């Protein structure tokens, strides 16, 4: 007879294949007594599986949605499919800049049997990632190494190349990986300098664990640190006010694209960088939401003029552009 743990997993797998099973059907398939089926169902419920039952001799057991995520039983093909999907989600940033997909992938990879890990490696060698024109390639293994170090809280020795291609060796205490619209950044404490820094993950040539624990006293908000770094690299910026709380503002302007600060009840100020005036104004218009430009004056004026052009070009709003040109500055949006 199979042991209890294996039997419980097999019971879950059976319940997932049909809308309902009677007690006698489950007992026959598992080659156990109906009393044991009832005991096993009770154990699964204690583990978090939401298993409903109907009373009477013809009643049955069925799985339903629970209040928390219970353990899952996946076959080889399902485990491979989930691993591939999580990897794609991590690289694409489709779930935002948090590390949920990457964290789930790390947990799954530690549990995968060798033959499934080998198949995942074969897929990696067959797939080719085509980066954007301004994006450098980062391998899945490097990304996972950095994420593992963050999760374990282990100091790393990095071989890192700056934007000019100059190489250096750094010891860092890793904190978080942050995904912007198309890049990954490692937020870590530079041990020698005693400063929190951001490192582009695609510029990390090698990352070697040192075996020493990371010292992460009073770590910063990783997403905000990356946003400030990105904003400081721009020659131009604009500070806007959105009439929504910070969580909603971050859905309008991603954390990697701007620095968010609460501004009273139900409002947020966001500082956004741009390479030129035209591009910055185009980005603000593309937000397609109510906003107030707080500074600087040249962005306010360029935004107003561009909006006038668009309104005048639309014949359904005669005179709107003229009205906007003479509106007091504090009324412009």
C-alpha positions, 0 to 999 in steps of 0.5 A: 500500500502506498504511504499516506503522503503519496496517497493524499497527492493522488487523491488531490489529482483524482479530485482535480480530474472530474467535477465530482467523485463518490466516496466509493469511487475514490475508495476503489481507485485508491484501493483503500476503505471508504473510512480512509477516504473520509479521513484523507479528505479531512487531512486535505481540508486541514492543509487548505484544500477546499473540498465540498461534499454532498450528504447521502449515499449518492453524495460526492466530493469536489474541489472548489476555490479556497481561502488560501493557496494549498499545495499543488500536484503537477505532472511533468508537462504541467510543471514545465509549462508553469516554469516556462510561463513564469520565466516569460512573465519575469522577462516581459514585466507583464505583472509589473515591477514586483518579483512575484513571477521571479520568486515563484520561479525560484521556488519551482526550480528548486523542486523540479526533478533533474529531467524536467530541469534539463528540458527547461535548459534545452528550451533556453538554448533553443529560444533566442531573446531579441532585445529592443534597440536600447536593451542589452540581453540578460540570461535567465541564469544570471537573473535567477542567480541575482534573485537567489542572492536577494532571497537568501540575503547573501553577499555577492562579488560582482564583476560589473561593466559601467556604461563606458564598458569599464570593468570593476569588481564590487562586493555588494549586499543584494536587496531587491531586483526591480523591473522597469519597462524593459530592464532589470536593476539590482538594488544593493549596498556597495560594501566598500562605499557604504552606499545603496546603489543600483546596478543594471542586471544586463551589465553584470558579467559574473555574480559569485556568492561569498558565503557571508550574510548581507547586512541590510540595516534600514534598506531603502524602497527599491523601486523608488531608488531606481526611479530616482536614479533614472530620473537623475539621468535625464536632462529634463524633468517635469513634476505633475500632480495626479488627483489619485492616491499613490497606488493608483498613480503607480498604475498610471506612471510605473515606479520605474518611470517616475518618483511618486510622493503622496500629496495630501488626501487622495493625490500624488505628485510624480517627477518624470524625466525626459530626454527632450521637451517634445518627448516629455510632453508627448509622454504626458499627453499619452497618460490620457488622464487628468493631471496638473503640471507643477513645474517647470514653466517650459514644460507647462508652456509646451504642454499648453501649446501642444494641446492647443494645436491638437484642439485646433486641429479637431474641428469639433472644438472651435475656439477651444485652443484660443480659450486655453491660451488665455486661461490663468496658469493655475487652471491649466491641466 
